[in-house]
Amino acid sequence: MRRHNGTVTAGRFAPSPSGDLHVGNLRTALLAWLCARQSDREFLLRVEDLDRVRPGAEEGQLADLASLGLTWDGPVVRQSERARLYDAALASLAGRGLVYECFCTRREVLEAPSAPHAPPGSYPGTCRDLTEDERAQRRRERPAALRLRAGTATFTVEDAIHGTYEGAVDDVVLRRGDGAVAYNLAVVVDDAHQGVDQVVRADDLLSSAPRQAYLATLLGATPPTYVHVPLTLNVDGRRLAKRDGAVTYADLTAAGVDVLGAITSSLGLDRATPQELLSTFDLAAIPREPWVFVPPT
Ligand code: GLU
């Protein structure tokens, strides 16, 4: 929706084009579409192709979303085409002393003793206060990643399903040692730049929301409203994946499964097109537990 001051407010779906979407991804996309459309927001598609790209995957994903009856506004945006925006955000943070070089390997981060109460895997700050000499020395050993000098250990977000949610913030990587822009920076820059003020995605990303919202505030943006919807699991209770069998639109359709019907039924809804669901959809009434998907045999 275009507000009276000219800004666009939008929801979005932001798949990584690493392969076909599975039925859990499609369910999340339908929920994101319903939340956006019901609140008169635009619905944007953003292809998160900074890594893990499989040729042809983007086209397949868009075709599957369209087959489900989802529509989107404006051109599809690709992160690989937005380097200038990420560079500008990095420069803005760096200009305020909020970026530092980090030379740690993944292993060093995992093995370093972490700060008290910090969640496992959070960065212990090893490279935060290196001297210029130390940095010069380390640069000869390996290319530096860039990290955020976070000014808080926690941040609170609002989530339509999870309520007020406080989570850890650490010195997240903004640019990896190989030069690639990190997901956490790209997603925040893009949401802010695209006018996304509603983020609907699976709840495996709930714990990332506080650090992303905090980063948004540092970049002068208002954090979005979050809607972290239940994840789709396989019969073993793990996150559904392609290796679990017939889980993609094409495979399921070939097996005689009505994909839209399976998704609406998992949400406790009668089968209907996305457009038809708009008038009655109630986010508050969707099941709160994960959807366990049993592929056809
Ligand atoms: N590209 C991410 C994924 O496919 C989604 C990121 C997001 O929705 O914020 O897992």
Boltz pocket constraint, residues with backbone or C-beta under 6 A from the ligand:
constraints:
  - pocket:
      binder: B
      contacts: [[A, 14], [A, 15], [A, 16], [A, 48], [A, 187], [A, 200], [A, 201], [A, 205]]
      max_distance: 6.0
